[in-house]
Amino acid sequence: MLTAAKVTQGNNDLVLIMDDALHAQWKLNPECVSYEESRYH
């Protein structure tokens, strides 16, 4: 399954597409800024 996370950093909106393994690592990252995510099956 893939996750699309919209990350807002300052004035920049980034959309990250991650598989489950990458997503799990990314959520553990303390540098993580606020984001919205949607799941794609």
C-alpha positions as CSV (number, residue, x, y, z in Angstrom):
1,M,0.0,0.0,0.0
2,L,1.2,3.5,-0.7
3,T,0.7,6.6,1.4
4,A,0.6,10.1,0.0
5,A,1.6,12.7,2.6
6,K,1.2,16.4,2.1
7,V,3.9,18.2,4.0
8,T,3.9,21.9,4.6
9,Q,7.2,23.5,5.4
10,G,7.1,27.3,5.5
11,N,5.5,28.4,2.2
12,N,6.3,25.1,0.4
13,D,3.8,22.2,0.0
14,L,5.4,18.9,-0.8
15,V,3.7,15.7,-1.6
16,L,5.5,12.5,-0.7
17,I,4.5,9.1,-2.0
18,M,5.8,6.4,0.3
19,D,5.4,2.6,0.5
20,D,4.6,1.1,3.9
21,A,8.2,0.6,5.0
22,L,9.3,4.1,4.1
23,H,6.2,5.5,5.7
24,A,6.8,3.7,9.0
25,Q,10.4,5.2,9.1
26,W,9.2,8.6,8.1
27,K,6.6,8.8,10.9
28,L,9.3,7.9,13.4
29,N,11.4,10.9,12.3
30,P,11.3,13.6,15.0
31,E,11.9,16.2,12.3
32,C,8.5,15.4,10.9
33,V,6.4,18.5,10.3
34,S,2.6,18.7,10.2
35,Y,1.1,16.8,7.3
36,E,-2.1,15.4,5.9
37,E,-2.0,11.9,4.5
38,S,-4.3,9.7,2.5
39,R,-4.0,6.0,2.0
40,Y,-4.2,4.2,-1.3
41,H,-4.9,0.5,-1.4
